[in-house]
Amino acid sequence: MGVLRYHVAFYLPRDGRKMVVAEALDFPGALSQGFDLADARVMIASALQELAQALVEEGKPLPRPNPDASAPEADLIELVPLSVEVGVPRPWNGAA
C-alpha cells in the first residue's frame, strides 16, 4: 500500500492546558497529545498507525485524506504520512 498523508491539527498549550493536543482532521478517532510539539507529532503518528492497522485487520477501508480539511482554531496543521503493511502479522505481545 502506498503512503497516505493525513491533515493533523495541533493545538498549543493555553488556558491552563499543559499538553499539545493533536487531532487528525481526516481520520476519525485519531486524537493524541504530547508534552511538546515534537512529542505530539510522535504520538499522533503512532495513533494513526494503530487505528489504520486495526481497520486493515478488520477488512475495513482507511479514510481518504481530505485535501480541504481545515481547523481554523488550530495553531498549526501539518500533513502526517501513514504507511500500513497489509498481510504482515503484528507481533504477539503475550496478552490474552
C-alpha positions, 0 to 999 in steps of 0.5 A: 500500500502506498503512503497516505498523508493525513491533515493533523491539527495541533493545538498549543498549550493555553488556558491552563492546558499543559499538553499539545493536543493533536487531532487528525482532521481526516481520520476519525478517532485519531486524537493524541497529545504530547508534552511538546510539539515534537512529542505530539507529532510522535504520538499522533503518528503512532495513533494513526498507525494503530487505528489504520492497522486495526481497520486493515485487520478488520477488512475495513477501508482507511479514510481518504485524506481530505485535501480541504480539511481545515481547523481554523482554531488550530495553531498549526496543521501539518500533513502526517504520512501513514504507511500500513503493511497489509498481510504482515502479522503484528507481533504477539505481545503475550496478552490474552 
